Structures are given as C-alpha cells and as structure tokens.
C-alpha cells in the first residue's frame, strides 16, 4: 500500500512544481536582441579579436622608437671607475693625475641620469610579421561575425523547437480530452452491457499512454526554454511561451551557392595569408637590420643633480650570419604551416559545398514530406470523424476507434515536426549561403 500511495504523491508534487514556474511570453526578435547583447560565445569571440588587435598594435615597435630613462647611484674605489666618474662629472683636476691617486683613489660617488632612444630604420622581417598580425586580426574580426551568424541560426532553431514543443502539448492535450471522453463513453457502454471489460481496459491504456506523452511534451517545453535561457545568458531559467506561431516559411532555393565572401571562408583565407607572411618574415631574418640609437646623460656627485652632461648618437648595422641552423629550421616550419593552411582552406571550402548539397536535398525532402503529411493529416482527421460517429452509434469496435485516434494524434505531431524540419532546412541553407 505504501508504494502505491507515495508514487502518485511524488508525481503530483513534480507536476505542481512544473506548473508553478513562471511563464514568460517571448518573441523571436527579443531573443535575437538579448543573444546579440549577452551571449557568452559572442563575448569570447570579441575578446579573441581584442587579443589579436593587441598583437597587431605591438608590431608598431618596428616603426616607433624605444625610449628609456634611468638614474644610477654608485660608489667606488676602483681606479678606472673612479677616474671615469670624475671625468664624467667634469671635476677632474691636475692633482688627479698623480700616480698614487690614480692607483689608489679615495671613494667617489657618482649619480648618473640617462635618457636612451633606439629607432628602428630597416627591419624587413618585422614588416612581414606586422602583415601577419594584421591578417590574424582581420580573421578574428570575421570569426566574430560568423559567430554572430551562427547564433542567429541557433536562435531560429531553438525558438522553433519551443514552438514545436508547445504544439505537441496542444495536440496531446486534445488527444487526452478525446481519450477521456472515449473512456467515459466506454464505461457507460460497459455498464449497459454493450462492451467487454477488455475493451474498457484498452481505452484506459490509451489514456495512460497519452498522459505519458503529454508529460514528455511538457518536459520538452522546459528543455527548449532552458536552451533559450542559455543562449541569452539568462540564469533565471523560466519557462517561455512563444508569441510567434509555428508557420510554414516561404523560401526560394534557386542559385544558392557557397560564396568565398562568407565570413568564415574569408577568415580561413586571411589565416593562410598570415602564415605566408610569417614564412616571408622568417626568410627576411637572414638580412641585416639597421637601427639608430642615441643617449643624453647627466652626471653629478649629488643625487638627482646634473651639473655635467653629454650625449651620444649613431647607427648600428647588425647581421646574424649563423645561428646554428636554427633559422633554417624555422623557415621550413613556417613553410609547412603555410602549405598546410592552403590545404585546410581548400578542404574547408569543399566541405562547405558538401554541406550545401546535403542541405539542398534535405530541403527538397522536407518540402515533399510536408505535402504528403498535410494530405495524410486531412485524411486521418476525416477517418477519425467517421469512426467516432460510428462508435457512438455502436457500429465500430473500440480497438478500431483507438487505432484511428492514435493515428490522428501521430499525424498531427508528424505534421508540425515536418514544418519544423522544412523551416530548419531553410534556415540552414541561408546560414550556409550567407555572404
């Protein structure tokens, strides 16, 4: 007895908790606006672009100077350092040339303030590294754009799933009402001796089946609502009700092709360009670099003073002739990465065309299926109407009525499922062919 008492009580509590959740009406445009503003994937993609932009800004160093300032305090009895410090401070006297003082000087303090500048003049490998960083930044920008396109497609799908879930609930609620009505009619017929107990049990089984299907449909409503909440980065996880109806969308499939201007394909091309630029940068590393330099120095025997000063400027040409074959290996690696990126681009375009062909066939299949299911639904509805009238007159078997009733509910669900598949195929084609 305890088992039979607690299970219905648990189911009642679960149903009550579901029904007590807040129901929030939601339009598709509201979902799109919130996803664009709040979605975590978009924010992650934006930060990836910001990181690539920062890498590109770092390459300004090949044009702009490097400026540093320092202040050094020092005390020494080192003969060379002591003599040099006095010389820099411009306090050297004739007495300082005494060999005894030169060899064994007294402690001297030296405070030096120094401003240094280094200006790149010719840095060919840095120029190609800058080009690579720019291509990467532009690729990340296009990736962000494609992420947004994908989430628009996901919103279309998720919102349709919510609409479909509610359609299933509506169909099954009507089916449950019809099943309960048939059960009531079967109970009356059994009391009057027109039906066997087995027929009544068949009707009761049908009622239980519809109740189970209805509970699953309500769970699907919650699942679809939760996914929309996830897309909108909304942690309240309320149950949404769609304000837009699930209707057949109009679409023309003519001349739908994969464009090389699609943001993700362009991003792949830019990534390949970046690898090409890095390969050229590695080759240019064999050439010499020319940099200018200069400094302005202040010296004194008192801290933060500068009674003596001097400057220095010049240019330096450097050429790394050999680094133990390290650069040769680096060029080979960047060359292989460049060739790999070209193959990946070709493969990606080919795979996109494969997906487009599959999507076109799926759309045609869904279009044909929609026509057939529309006709099947009309026939099933008419068959149910006839069988129900005959059952009320005692001219139809209970099993035949239950079969037709089940079939009609299935045809309704299949019809709405086909509308979802038809609209989804359209949305996917638009996503694949978007420029």
C-alpha positions in Angstrom: 0.0 0.0 0.0 2.8 2.4 0.8 4.3 2.1 -2.7 1.0 2.9 -4.4 0.5 5.9 -2.1 3.9 7.6 -2.4 4.3 7.3 -6.2 1.2 9.3 -7.2 2.1 11.8 -4.4 5.6 12.2 -5.9 4.1 12.7 -9.4 1.6 15.2 -8.1 4.4 17.2 -6.5 6.5 17.2 -9.6 3.6 18.3 -11.8 2.8 21.1 -9.3 6.4 22.3 -9.3 6.4 22.5 -13.1 3.1 24.3 -13.3 4.1 26.8 -10.6 7.1 28.0 -12.7 6.8 31.5 -14.1 5.6 31.6 -17.7 7.2 34.4 -19.7 6.0 35.4 -23.2 8.9 35.8 -25.7 9.2 36.9 -29.3 12.0 35.8 -31.6 13.2 39.4 -32.1 13.6 39.7 -28.3 15.7 36.5 -28.2 17.9 37.8 -31.1 18.4 41.2 -29.3 19.4 39.5 -26.0 21.7 37.0 -27.6 23.5 39.7 -29.6 24.0 41.7 -26.4 24.5 39.0 -23.8 25.6 35.7 -25.4 28.9 34.4 -23.9 30.2 32.9 -27.2 30.0 36.4 -28.8 31.8 38.0 -25.9 34.5 35.3 -26.0 34.9 35.9 -29.7 35.1 39.7 -29.2 37.9 39.2 -26.6 39.8 37.0 -29.0 39.6 39.8 -31.5 40.8 42.3 -28.9 43.8 40.0 -28.2 44.6 39.8 -31.9 44.3 43.6 -32.2 46.7 44.0 -29.3 49.2 41.7 -31.0 48.9 43.9 -34.1 49.5 47.1 -32.1 52.7 45.5 -30.7 54.1 45.5 -34.2 54.2 49.3 -34.2 57.5 48.8 -32.5 59.2 48.3 -35.9 58.4 52.0 -36.7 58.3 53.8 -33.3 61.3 54.5 -31.1 62.1 52.7 -27.9 62.8 55.4 -25.2 64.1 54.6 -21.7 65.2 56.7 -18.7 67.3 55.6 -15.7 69.0 57.0 -12.7 72.0 55.1 -11.3 73.8 55.7 -7.9 77.2 54.3 -7.4 80.2 54.5 -5.0 83.6 53.0 -5.9 87.3 52.9 -5.2 88.0 51.1 -8.5 90.8 53.1 -10.1 89.3 53.1 -13.6 85.7 53.7 -12.4 86.8 56.5 -10.1 88.8 58.3 -12.7 86.0 57.9 -15.3 83.3 59.1 -12.9 85.3 62.3 -12.1 85.8 62.7 -15.8 82.0 62.4 -16.5 81.3 64.8 -13.6 83.7 67.3 -15.1 85.6 67.7 -11.8 88.9 66.3 -12.9 91.9 68.4 -11.7 95.7 68.3 -12.4 96.2 66.6 -9.0 94.1 63.7 -10.1 96.8 62.6 -12.4 99.1 61.9 -9.5 100.1 58.2 -10.0 99.4 57.5 -6.3 95.9 58.8 -6.5 95.3 57.1 -9.8 96.4 53.8 -8.5 94.7 54.1 -5.1 91.9 56.6 -5.3 89.6 57.6 -2.4 85.9 56.5 -2.6 83.9 58.6 -5.0 80.2 58.8 -5.5 78.6 59.0 -8.9 75.0 59.7 -9.8 74.0 59.3 -13.4 70.7 60.2 -15.1 70.4 58.7 -18.6 67.9 59.0 -21.4 68.2 56.5 -24.3 66.4 56.2 -27.6 66.5 53.4 -30.1 64.9 53.9 -33.5 64.5 51.0 -36.0 65.3 52.0 -39.5 65.4 48.9 -41.7 63.7 45.8 -40.2 62.3 43.7 -43.1 61.3 40.6 -41.1 59.4 42.9 -38.7 57.4 44.3 -41.6 56.2 40.9 -42.6 55.4 40.0 -39.0 53.2 43.1 -38.9 51.4 41.9 -42.0 50.8 38.5 -40.5 49.5 40.1 -37.3 47.1 42.3 -39.3 45.8 39.3 -41.3 45.2 37.5 -38.0 43.3 40.5 -36.5 41.1 40.7 -39.6 40.5 37.0 -39.5 39.4 37.2 -35.8 37.0 40.0 -36.7 35.4 37.8 -39.4 35.3 34.9 -36.9 33.3 37.2 -34.5 30.9 38.0 -37.4 30.5 34.3 -38.2 29.9 33.5 -34.6 27.0 36.0 -34.6 25.6 34.5 -37.8 25.7 31.0 -36.2 23.9 32.2 -33.1 21.2 33.8 -35.2 20.8 30.4 -36.8 20.8 28.7 -33.4 18.1 31.2 -32.2 15.9 30.3 -35.2 16.3 26.6 -34.4 15.8 26.9 -30.6 12.8 29.1 -31.0 11.2 26.7 -33.5 11.9 23.9 -31.0 10.0 25.8 -28.4 7.1 26.4 -30.8 7.1 22.7 -31.7 7.1 21.6 -28.1 4.0 23.7 -27.4 2.3 22.4 -30.5 2.9 18.9 -29.2 1.5 19.8 -25.8 -1.6 21.2 -27.5 -2.1 18.1 -29.7 -1.7 15.8 -26.8 -4.0 17.7 -24.5 -6.7 17.5 -27.2 -5.9 13.8 -27.6 -6.1 13.3 -23.8 -9.5 15.1 -23.8 -10.7 12.8 -26.6 -9.3 9.7 -24.8 -11.1 10.7 -21.6 -14.3 11.2 -23.5 -14.0 7.8 -25.1 -13.3 6.3 -21.7 -16.4 7.9 -20.3 -18.4 6.6 -23.2 -16.8 3.1 -22.8 -17.6 3.0 -19.1 -21.3 3.8 -19.9 -21.4 1.2 -22.6 -19.8 -1.4 -20.3 -22.4 -0.7 -17.6 -25.1 -1.2 -20.1 -23.5 -4.5 -21.3 -22.5 -3.3 -24.7 -18.8 -3.6 -24.2 -16.5 -6.2 -22.6 -14.1 -5.3 -19.8 -11.2 -5.9 -22.1 -12.4 -3.0 -24.3 -12.6 -0.7 -21.4 -9.1 -1.6 -20.3 -7.9 -0.8 -23.8 -9.4 2.6 -23.5 -7.7 3.1 -20.1 -4.4 2.1 -21.5 -4.8 4.7 -24.3 -5.5 7.4 -21.6 -2.3 6.4 -19.8 -0.2 6.5 -22.9 -1.4 10.0 -23.8 -0.8 11.2 -20.3 2.8 9.9 -20.5 3.3 11.5 -23.9 1.9 14.8 -22.6 4.3 14.8 -19.6 7.2 14.2 -22.0 6.0 17.1 -24.2 5.9 19.4 -21.2 9.4 18.4 -20.3 10.4 19.3 -23.9 8.9 22.8 -23.3 11.2 23.2 -20.3 14.2 21.9 -22.2 13.6 24.3 -25.1 13.1 27.2 -22.6 16.3 26.4 -20.8 18.3 26.3 -24.0 17.0 29.7 -25.0 18.0 31.0 -21.5 21.5 29.6 -22.1 21.7 31.4 -25.4 20.6 34.6 -23.8 22.9 34.1 -20.9 19.9 34.3 -18.6 20.3 32.3 -15.4 16.7 32.6 -14.2 15.7 29.6 -16.4 12.0 30.5 -16.6 9.5 28.7 -18.9 9.0 30.7 -22.1 5.9 30.8 -24.2 6.4 31.8 -27.9 4.3 34.7 -29.1 5.0 33.8 -32.7 3.3 30.9 -34.4 5.0 27.9 -36.0 4.1 28.5 -39.6 5.4 27.5 -43.0 8.1 29.9 -44.1 8.4 30.9 -47.8 11.8 30.3 -49.5 13.4 30.2 -52.9 16.3 27.8 -53.3 17.4 29.0 -56.8 21.1 29.9 -57.3 22.1 29.1 -53.8 25.9 28.6 -53.7 28.8 28.9 -51.3 30.4 32.3 -51.5 34.1 32.9 -50.9 33.0 36.1 -49.3 31.3 34.2 -46.4 33.0 35.5 -43.3 34.4 32.1 -42.0 35.8 31.3 -45.5 37.4 34.8 -45.7 38.8 34.2 -42.3 40.4 31.0 -43.4 41.9 32.8 -46.4 43.3 35.5 -44.1 44.7 32.9 -41.8 46.5 31.4 -44.8 47.8 34.9 -45.7 49.1 35.3 -42.2 51.1 32.0 -42.4 52.5 33.2 -45.8 53.6 36.5 -44.2 55.3 34.7 -41.3 57.2 32.4 -43.8 58.5 35.6 -45.6 59.4 37.1 -42.2 61.5 34.1 -41.4 63.3 34.4 -44.7 63.9 38.1 -44.2 65.5 37.3 -40.9 68.7 36.4 -42.9 69.1 40.0 -43.9 70.8 42.7 -41.8 69.0 45.2 -39.6 69.7 48.9 -39.4 68.9 50.8 -36.2 69.7 54.3 -34.9 70.5 55.0 -31.3 71.2 57.9 -29.1 71.5 58.9 -25.4 71.7 62.0 -23.3 73.5 61.7 -19.9 73.7 63.8 -16.7 76.3 63.2 -14.0 76.9 64.6 -10.5 78.3 63.6 -7.1 74.9 64.6 -5.6 71.7 62.6 -6.1 69.3 63.9 -8.7 71.7 66.6 -9.8 73.2 67.0 -13.2 75.9 69.7 -13.4 77.8 67.7 -16.1 76.1 66.3 -19.2 76.9 64.7 -22.6 75.2 63.0 -25.5 75.9 60.1 -27.9 74.2 59.1 -31.1 74.9 56.8 -34.0 73.6 53.9 -36.2 74.2 50.2 -36.0 74.0 47.6 -38.7 73.7 44.1 -37.4 73.7 40.9 -39.3 73.2 37.4 -37.7 75.3 35.3 -40.1 74.7 31.9 -38.5 72.6 30.7 -35.5 73.4 27.0 -35.6 70.8 26.3 -38.4 68.0 27.5 -36.1 66.7 29.9 -38.7 66.8 27.3 -41.5 64.5 25.0 -39.4 62.2 27.9 -38.6 61.8 28.7 -42.3 61.0 25.1 -43.1 58.4 25.0 -40.3 56.7 28.2 -41.4 56.7 27.0 -45.0 55.0 23.7 -43.9 52.4 25.7 -41.9 51.7 27.9 -44.9 51.2 24.9 -47.2 49.0 23.2 -44.5 46.8 26.3 -44.3 46.2 26.3 -48.0 45.2 22.7 -47.9 42.9 23.4 -44.9 41.3 26.3 -46.8 40.7 24.1 -49.9 39.3 21.3 -47.7 37.0 23.7 -45.8 35.5 25.1 -49.0 35.0 21.6 -50.3 33.3 20.5 -47.1 31.1 23.6 -47.1 29.9 22.7 -50.7 29.3 19.2 -49.5 27.1 20.5 -46.6 25.3 22.8 -49.1 24.4 19.9 -51.3 23.2 17.8 -48.4 21.1 20.8 -47.1 19.5 21.3 -50.6 18.5 17.6 -50.6 17.2 17.9 -47.1 15.1 20.9 -48.0 13.6 19.1 -51.0 12.9 16.1 -48.9 11.2 18.2 -46.2 9.2 20.0 -48.9 7.9 16.8 -50.3 7.3 15.3 -46.9 5.3 18.4 -45.9 3.0 17.9 -48.9 2.4 14.3 -48.1 1.9 14.8 -44.3 -0.6 17.6 -45.0 -2.6 15.2 -47.1 -2.2 12.4 -44.6 -3.4 14.7 -41.7 -6.5 15.7 -43.6 -7.3 12.0 -44.4 -6.7 10.9 -40.8 -8.9 13.7 -39.4 -11.8 12.7 -41.7 -11.3 9.0 -40.8 -11.4 9.8 -37.1 -14.6 11.8 -37.5 -16.3 8.9 -39.3 -15.1 6.3 -36.9 -16.1 8.4 -33.8 -19.7 8.8 -35.2 -19.9 5.1 -35.9 -18.6 4.2 -32.4 -21.2 6.4 -30.7 -23.9 4.5 -32.7 -22.3 1.2 -31.6 -21.3 0.4 -35.1 -17.5 0.5 -34.6 -15.1 -1.6 -32.5 -13.3 0.0 -29.6 -9.9 -1.2 -30.9 -10.6 0.4 -34.3 -11.5 3.7 -32.8 -8.4 3.7 -30.6 -6.2 2.9 -33.6 -7.6 5.8 -35.6 -7.4 8.2 -32.7 -3.8 7.3 -32.1 -3.1 7.6 -35.8 -4.6 11.1 -35.9 -2.6 12.3 -33.0 0.6 10.9 -34.6 -0.2 12.6 -37.9 -0.7 15.9 -36.1 2.7 15.6 -34.4 4.3 14.5 -37.7 2.8 17.5 -39.5 4.2 20.0 -37.0 7.5 18.1 -36.9 7.7 18.4 -40.7 7.0 22.1 -40.6 10.0 22.4 -38.2 12.2 20.3 -40.5 11.1 22.4 -43.5 11.8 25.7 -41.8 15.0 24.4 -40.3 16.3 23.3 -43.7 15.6 26.9 -45.0 17.4 28.5 -42.1 20.4 26.2 -42.5 20.6 26.9 -46.3 20.5 30.7 -45.5 23.3 30.2 -42.9 25.4 28.2 -45.4 25.0 30.7 -48.3 25.2 34.0 -46.3 27.8 36.4 -47.6 
